[in-house]
């Protein structure tokens, strides 16, 4: 439109101001030839051809809320669906939709501080922890179950196991 106005006798500056762009913006847009698209951030643009339809978005939400997938991230949901021969959308699309959906569904929880214990002497309060012990095999660890007196910081008991179970922790 600016070229048509200039050919008809208008100044380039007036034609640009009529379209609410500066002449510098027009120069920048046309420095490599003709203008391909309106470069203004608030310009109306055509929706991308690969944009998800509202039905596809609903299908993703429905799938994510199924019992089998509701506690899984998209990095596990998409491959699981692919194993069944189902493709709904990419992993990144699942993430984008789930962030808007799951992120707003749950209100922030107020978590209470754990109870504080104070020992005035030895053997009044014990604490325990599980620590990974590396082996010579990459990715293989033993678990050290350790019980410690918090007053004297002396080790009261310990055990080493190959796996972490509630049974081992309760011994």
BELFEN-V493079 format. One record per backbone hydrogen bond with DSSP energy under -0.5 kcal/mol. NH is the residue of the N-H (numbers start at 1). CO is the residue of the C=O. Records with the same first field share a line. If there is no record, write none. Layout:
NH = CO, CO
//
This chain:
5 = 1
6 = 2
7 = 3
8 = 4
9 = 6
10 = 5
15 = 11
16 = 12
17 = 13
18 = 14
19 = 15
20 = 17
21 = 16
26 = 22
27 = 23
28 = 24
29 = 25
30 = 26
31 = 27, 28
33 = 30
39 = 37
43 = 40
51 = 48
57 = 53
58 = 54
59 = 55
60 = 56
61 = 57
62 = 58
63 = 59
64 = 60
65 = 61
66 = 63
69 = 66
70 = 66
72 = 69
76 = 73
77 = 73
78 = 74
80 = 76
81 = 77
82 = 78
83 = 79
84 = 80
85 = 82
86 = 81
94 = 90
95 = 91
96 = 92
97 = 93
98 = 94
99 = 95
100 = 96
101 = 97
102 = 98
103 = 98, 99
105 = 101
106 = 102
107 = 105
111 = 109
112 = 110
124 = 121
127 = 148
129 = 146
131 = 144
133 = 142
134 = 132
135 = 140
138 = 136
140 = 137
142 = 133
143 = 161
144 = 131, 142
145 = 143, 159
146 = 129, 144
147 = 157
148 = 127
149 = 154
150 = 125, 148
153 = 149
156 = 147
157 = 147
159 = 145
161 = 143
165 = 163
169 = 165
170 = 166
171 = 167, 168
//
